[in-house]
Amino acid sequence: MNQFANPQNILITGASSGIGAALALVYAKPGNKLHLGGRDASRLDTVAEYVRKSGADCDTKVVNVTDRESMHDWIHPISELDLVIANAGISVSTRKQGYAVEIADADVFATNVNGVVNTVAPAISHMHERGQGQIALMSSLASFRAFREAPAYCASKAAVRFYGTGLRRANTDEGIGISVICPGFVRSPMTDANTFKMPMIMDAEVAAALIQRKLARNRPMIAFPLRIYFAMRILALF
Ligand SMILES: NC(=O)c1ccc[n+]([C@@H]2O[C@H](COP(=O)([O-])OP(=O)(O)OC[C@H]3O[C@@H](n4cnc5c(N)ncnc54)[C@H](OP(=O)(O)O)[C@@H]3O)[C@@H](O)[C@H]2O)c1
């Protein structure tokens, strides 16, 4: 039996918006318990309300992923997690819209890299004890190319991709699934802040459904759309 096909106890960071909120909704069904994190209590509560309406049990945590101690206090006591999605992240574009407070390159690394580590670390020890569980790390197709418009963002996502790939190698024999997610452009408040053309942009609901299908098969790398993924791999050669 595939232990990854039907996770029931699921934790998602950055669930108050965009892809994280869409992921919460695809996993929202009777019998499932969702643990949702974010900084904005009101947006988080709205997502939780939809999740409960779909029949799932849900709790929320207002927490900053950069705060290692608070992340440990939230995640470590939840001992039977089937799936953890380290999704929370920021880009520098969000700063331009004033969507988030003061964001500098250091904040991009703190959120996108340290925030992922702070999510994975308190979950993985229980998974080792149980010999099961699954962790998904949110990288990006931007991890394959150092775009001059977003050096910190691309570097942070490359770090997450390498971290996830190494974790997979280290944990496969332990029975733990690790996947790295590399989306192209997805409609969300993050991309709403972009003023440039975003080829093959897709809706967050479509992206979330695709991610769910691939996680159920414990795919090492969930990269989409494939055409842009292959283009990025070729570009990365130059
Ligand atoms: N949209 C895309 O095209 C795209 C493409 C590739 C990868 N990604 C990645 O996908 C993830 C989700 O992005 P999105 O497009 O859905 O963006 P979004 O709508 O801006 O959502 C970002 C989420 O991360 C949370 N977050 C940000 N900083 C946080 C912090 N310090 N502590 C806790 N939560 C924090 C936000 O919560 P609050 O608002 O409540 O603080 C929000 O729920 C990010 O890692 C992003 O880099 C996005």
The ligand as a MOL file (V3000), in Angstrom:
LIG
                    3D

  0  0  0     0  0            999 V3000
M  V30 BEGIN CTAB
M  V30 COUNTS 48 52 0 0 0
M  V30 BEGIN ATOM
M  V30 1 N 3.2220 32.3690 -7.1240 0
M  V30 2 C 4.2220 31.8930 -7.8630 0
M  V30 3 O 4.3050 32.1430 -9.0940 0
M  V30 4 C 5.2690 31.0250 -7.2420 0
M  V30 5 C 6.1500 30.3450 -8.0980 0
M  V30 6 C 7.1380 29.5270 -7.5360 0
M  V30 7 C 7.2230 29.3780 -6.1690 0
M  V30 8 N 6.3640 30.0660 -5.3780 0 CHG=1
M  V30 9 C 6.4950 29.8790 -3.9290 0
M  V30 10 O 5.2780 29.4050 -3.4060 0
M  V30 11 C 5.1440 29.8300 -2.0500 0
M  V30 12 C 3.7960 30.5000 -1.8720 0
M  V30 13 O 3.7780 31.6690 -2.6760 0
M  V30 14 P 2.4370 32.3760 -3.1370 0
M  V30 15 O 2.5940 32.6940 -4.5600 0
M  V30 16 O 1.2660 31.6110 -2.6780 0 CHG=-1
M  V30 17 O 2.6070 33.7540 -2.3600 0
M  V30 18 P 1.6550 34.5360 -1.3570 0
M  V30 19 O 0.2560 34.4780 -1.8310 0
M  V30 20 O 2.3280 35.8180 -1.1270 0
M  V30 21 O 1.7090 33.6240 -0.0390 0
M  V30 22 C 2.8280 33.5630 0.7680 0
M  V30 23 C 2.4290 32.8930 2.0590 0
M  V30 24 O 3.6040 32.7900 2.8740 0
M  V30 25 C 3.2890 33.3270 4.1460 0
M  V30 26 N 4.4620 33.9480 4.7330 0
M  V30 27 C 5.3210 34.8290 4.1620 0
M  V30 28 N 6.2700 35.1780 5.0270 0
M  V30 29 C 6.0160 34.4990 6.1700 0
M  V30 30 C 6.6380 34.4460 7.4330 0
M  V30 31 N 7.7470 35.1400 7.7020 0
M  V30 32 N 6.0930 33.6480 8.3810 0
M  V30 33 C 4.9920 32.9380 8.1240 0
M  V30 34 N 4.3460 32.9510 6.9510 0
M  V30 35 C 4.8580 33.7220 5.9890 0
M  V30 36 C 2.2170 34.3500 3.9140 0
M  V30 37 O 1.5040 34.4720 5.1240 0
M  V30 38 P 0.9680 35.8940 5.6910 0
M  V30 39 O 0.5370 36.6650 4.5070 0
M  V30 40 O -0.1190 35.4790 6.5950 0
M  V30 41 O 2.1440 36.4540 6.3740 0
M  V30 42 C 1.3930 33.6710 2.8380 0
M  V30 43 O 0.4830 32.7640 3.4160 0
M  V30 44 C 6.3330 30.7470 -1.7810 0
M  V30 45 O 7.3620 30.0120 -1.1440 0
M  V30 46 C 6.7770 31.1560 -3.1700 0
M  V30 47 O 8.1300 31.5350 -3.2080 0
M  V30 48 C 5.3900 30.8760 -5.8670 0
M  V30 END ATOM
M  V30 BEGIN BOND
M  V30 1 1 1 2
M  V30 2 2 2 3
M  V30 3 1 2 4
M  V30 4 1 4 5
M  V30 5 2 4 48
M  V30 6 2 5 6
M  V30 7 1 6 7
M  V30 8 2 7 8
M  V30 9 1 8 9
M  V30 10 1 8 48
M  V30 11 1 9 10
M  V30 12 1 9 46
M  V30 13 1 10 11
M  V30 14 1 11 12
M  V30 15 1 11 44
M  V30 16 1 12 13
M  V30 17 1 13 14
M  V30 18 2 14 15
M  V30 19 1 14 16
M  V30 20 1 14 17
M  V30 21 1 17 18
M  V30 22 2 18 19
M  V30 23 1 18 20
M  V30 24 1 18 21
M  V30 25 1 21 22
M  V30 26 1 22 23
M  V30 27 1 23 24
M  V30 28 1 23 42
M  V30 29 1 24 25
M  V30 30 1 25 26
M  V30 31 1 25 36
M  V30 32 1 26 27
M  V30 33 1 26 35
M  V30 34 2 27 28
M  V30 35 1 28 29
M  V30 36 1 29 30
M  V30 37 2 29 35
M  V30 38 1 30 31
M  V30 39 2 30 32
M  V30 40 1 32 33
M  V30 41 2 33 34
M  V30 42 1 34 35
M  V30 43 1 36 37
M  V30 44 1 36 42
M  V30 45 1 37 38
M  V30 46 2 38 39
M  V30 47 1 38 40
M  V30 48 1 38 41
M  V30 49 1 42 43
M  V30 50 1 44 45
M  V30 51 1 44 46
M  V30 52 1 46 47
M  V30 END BOND
M  V30 END CTAB
M  END
